[in-house]
Amino acid sequence: SYVASLYLACGNDWCVGREVMNRRKMKGIDASFAVISVEDFRRLWEMGFQVFVQCLWTGGYAFNYRLHEIAESNLRNAREVGFVTGGYVNASPWYPASDGIYEAITNAGSEWPHLSVVAADVELEGVEESAIRDLCDGLRDLGKRVCVYSAHWFWAGFLGNPQWEWLKEYGAWNAWYDNDPDIDFAAAPWGPWDTVIGE
């Protein structure tokens, strides 16, 4: 697992204005495949963590059984402690977005309605614009607040740094793994965004 910072504004809505983001910075954690108990979430809360994001679909069926075993209980445990919860779904080069959305809903189970944000994770080599857009639009059509989670190394290195205009309908969450709760997006921007909702 790794620790990431997610920035949310009042009412669990994100804000792209840097002033509000800086005032409302919230530490978050992503456990991916780990099991986290209520007691562990309480300890994390005491350490200042307030956001929990769970992997809901890896883009394929390898280890999906594990997500089905742990995602719902992790999300419930986090929410019961007071965490803002979210999830992420990988845009897949192998399966249609509808498969990923179905698996994400199934894996989140009864916690799906409680997710404050669902990110379209764009980090799998071979993924194309249509798969990314179908995933973002499909999640939004289900009433979810959607952002794109990726990094400069992938967006520029594997996709060629596309500036697709439709992306501006969604926030961006920067994958920058330095354990430093700041925004490094300006150091290596990607896509059409000027700022991001978190890192």
C-alpha positions as CSV (number, residue, x, y, z in Angstrom):
1,S,0.0,0.0,0.0
2,Y,1.0,3.6,-0.4
3,V,-0.1,6.9,1.0
4,A,-1.4,9.6,-1.3
5,S,-3.0,13.0,-0.6
6,L,-6.4,13.8,-1.9
7,Y,-7.7,17.3,-1.8
8,L,-11.4,17.9,-1.3
9,A,-13.5,21.0,-0.8
10,C,-16.5,21.5,1.5
11,G,-19.3,19.0,1.0
12,N,-16.9,16.4,-0.4
13,D,-16.8,18.3,-3.7
14,W,-13.4,19.0,-5.0
15,C,-12.4,22.5,-6.1
16,V,-9.9,23.3,-8.8
17,G,-9.0,26.7,-7.1
18,R,-5.7,26.3,-5.5
19,E,-6.7,28.6,-2.5
20,V,-9.5,26.3,-1.5
21,M,-7.4,23.1,-2.1
22,N,-4.7,24.4,0.2
23,R,-7.2,25.2,2.9
24,R,-8.9,21.8,2.6
25,K,-6.0,19.5,2.2
26,M,-6.9,16.1,3.5
27,K,-4.5,13.1,3.9
28,G,-5.6,9.9,2.3
29,I,-4.6,6.3,1.9
30,D,-5.0,3.8,-0.8
31,A,-4.8,0.2,0.4
32,S,-5.3,-1.6,-3.0
33,F,-5.3,-5.3,-1.9
34,A,-4.7,-5.0,1.9
35,V,-7.4,-5.7,4.5
36,I,-7.8,-2.8,6.9
37,S,-9.8,-3.3,10.1
38,V,-11.9,-0.7,11.9
39,E,-9.2,-0.5,14.5
40,D,-6.6,0.2,11.9
41,F,-8.8,2.9,10.4
42,R,-9.2,4.4,13.8
43,R,-5.4,4.6,14.2
44,L,-5.0,6.1,10.8
45,W,-7.7,8.7,11.7
46,E,-5.7,9.6,14.8
47,M,-2.7,10.0,12.5
48,G,-4.6,12.6,10.5
49,F,-5.9,10.5,7.6
50,Q,-9.4,11.4,6.4
51,V,-9.7,9.9,2.9
52,F,-9.7,6.2,1.9
53,V,-9.6,5.2,-1.7
54,Q,-10.0,1.5,-2.7
55,C,-9.1,-0.2,-6.0
56,L,-12.3,-1.6,-7.5
57,W,-11.0,-3.0,-10.8
58,T,-7.5,-3.6,-12.1
59,G,-8.4,-3.5,-15.7
60,G,-8.5,-7.3,-15.9
61,Y,-9.6,-10.4,-14.0
62,A,-6.2,-11.2,-12.3
63,F,-6.7,-10.6,-8.6
64,N,-10.3,-9.4,-9.1
65,Y,-11.4,-12.2,-6.7
66,R,-9.2,-10.5,-4.0
67,L,-11.0,-7.1,-4.6
68,H,-14.3,-8.9,-4.3
69,E,-13.2,-10.3,-0.9
70,I,-12.0,-7.0,0.6
71,A,-13.2,-3.9,-1.1
72,E,-16.7,-3.6,0.4
73,S,-15.5,-4.3,4.0
74,N,-12.6,-1.9,3.7
75,L,-14.9,0.8,2.4
76,R,-17.4,0.2,5.1
77,N,-14.8,0.1,7.9
78,A,-13.4,3.4,6.6
79,R,-16.8,5.1,6.4
80,E,-17.8,3.9,9.8
81,V,-14.8,5.6,11.3
82,G,-15.6,8.8,9.4
83,F,-13.4,8.7,6.3
84,V,-14.5,10.1,3.0
85,T,-14.4,7.1,0.7
86,G,-13.7,6.8,-3.0
87,G,-12.6,4.2,-5.5
88,Y,-10.7,3.8,-8.7
89,V,-11.3,1.7,-11.8
90,N,-8.6,1.0,-14.3
91,A,-9.3,1.9,-17.9
92,S,-8.6,-1.4,-19.7
93,P,-7.0,-2.1,-23.1
94,W,-8.5,-5.6,-22.9
95,Y,-12.1,-5.3,-21.7
96,P,-14.9,-2.8,-22.4
97,A,-15.6,-0.1,-19.8
98,S,-18.9,-1.7,-19.0
99,D,-17.1,-4.7,-17.7
100,G,-14.9,-2.6,-15.4
101,I,-17.9,-0.6,-14.2
102,Y,-19.9,-3.8,-13.5
103,E,-17.0,-5.3,-11.5
104,A,-16.4,-2.0,-9.6
105,I,-20.0,-1.9,-8.5
106,T,-20.0,-5.6,-7.6
107,N,-16.7,-5.2,-5.7
108,A,-17.8,-2.1,-3.8
109,G,-21.1,-3.8,-3.0
110,S,-23.3,-1.9,-0.6
111,E,-20.7,0.8,-0.3
112,W,-21.0,1.9,-3.9
113,P,-23.7,4.6,-3.1
114,H,-21.4,6.1,-0.4
115,L,-18.4,6.7,-2.7
116,S,-17.6,10.4,-2.9
117,V,-15.5,10.1,-6.0
118,V,-14.5,7.3,-8.5
119,A,-11.4,7.8,-10.5
120,A,-10.7,6.4,-13.9
121,D,-7.2,5.1,-13.4
122,V,-5.2,5.5,-16.7
123,E,-2.0,3.6,-16.2
124,L,-2.2,0.5,-18.4
125,E,-0.2,0.3,-21.6
126,G,-2.3,-0.1,-24.7
127,V,-5.4,1.8,-23.4
128,E,-7.0,4.0,-25.9
129,E,-9.0,7.2,-25.8
130,S,-12.3,5.5,-26.4
131,A,-11.8,3.2,-23.4
132,I,-10.9,6.1,-21.1
133,R,-13.8,8.2,-22.3
134,D,-16.3,5.3,-22.1
135,L,-15.2,4.7,-18.5
136,C,-15.4,8.3,-17.4
137,D,-18.8,8.9,-19.1
138,G,-20.2,5.6,-17.8
139,L,-19.2,6.3,-14.2
140,R,-20.7,9.9,-14.6
141,D,-23.9,8.5,-16.1
142,L,-24.3,6.5,-12.9
143,G,-24.2,9.7,-10.9
144,K,-20.6,9.4,-9.7
145,R,-18.2,12.3,-9.3
146,V,-15.4,11.3,-11.7
147,C,-11.8,12.3,-12.1
148,V,-8.9,10.9,-14.1
149,Y,-6.0,9.4,-12.2
150,S,-2.7,9.2,-14.1
151,A,0.8,10.5,-14.1
152,H,3.1,12.4,-16.4
153,W,5.3,9.3,-16.9
154,F,2.3,7.4,-18.3
155,W,0.2,10.2,-19.9
156,A,3.1,11.7,-21.8
157,G,5.2,8.6,-22.1
158,F,2.6,6.1,-23.3
159,L,-0.3,8.2,-24.6
160,G,1.8,11.1,-26.1
161,N,0.3,13.7,-23.7
162,P,-3.1,14.1,-25.4
163,Q,-5.1,17.2,-24.7
164,W,-8.6,15.8,-25.5
165,E,-11.1,18.6,-24.9
166,W,-13.7,16.3,-23.3
167,L,-11.3,15.6,-20.5
168,K,-12.0,19.1,-19.1
169,E,-15.4,17.8,-17.9
170,Y,-13.5,15.7,-15.3
171,G,-11.0,16.6,-12.6
172,A,-7.5,15.2,-12.7
173,W,-5.7,13.4,-9.8
174,N,-2.0,13.3,-10.2
175,A,-0.1,10.0,-9.5
176,W,3.1,11.3,-7.9
177,Y,4.5,9.0,-5.2
178,D,6.7,11.1,-3.0
179,N,4.9,10.8,0.3
180,D,5.0,14.6,0.4
181,P,1.5,16.2,0.9
182,D,1.9,18.9,-1.7
183,I,1.0,19.4,-5.3
184,D,3.8,18.7,-7.7
185,F,1.7,18.9,-10.9
186,A,3.4,22.1,-12.1
187,A,6.7,20.2,-12.2
188,A,5.4,17.7,-14.7
189,P,2.0,18.6,-16.0
190,W,0.0,16.3,-18.3
191,G,-3.2,16.5,-20.2
192,P,-5.4,19.7,-20.6
193,W,-5.5,20.5,-16.9
194,D,-4.0,23.6,-15.3
195,T,-4.3,22.1,-11.8
196,V,-5.4,18.9,-10.2
197,I,-7.8,17.8,-7.4
198,G,-5.1,15.9,-5.6
199,E,-2.0,13.9,-5.6
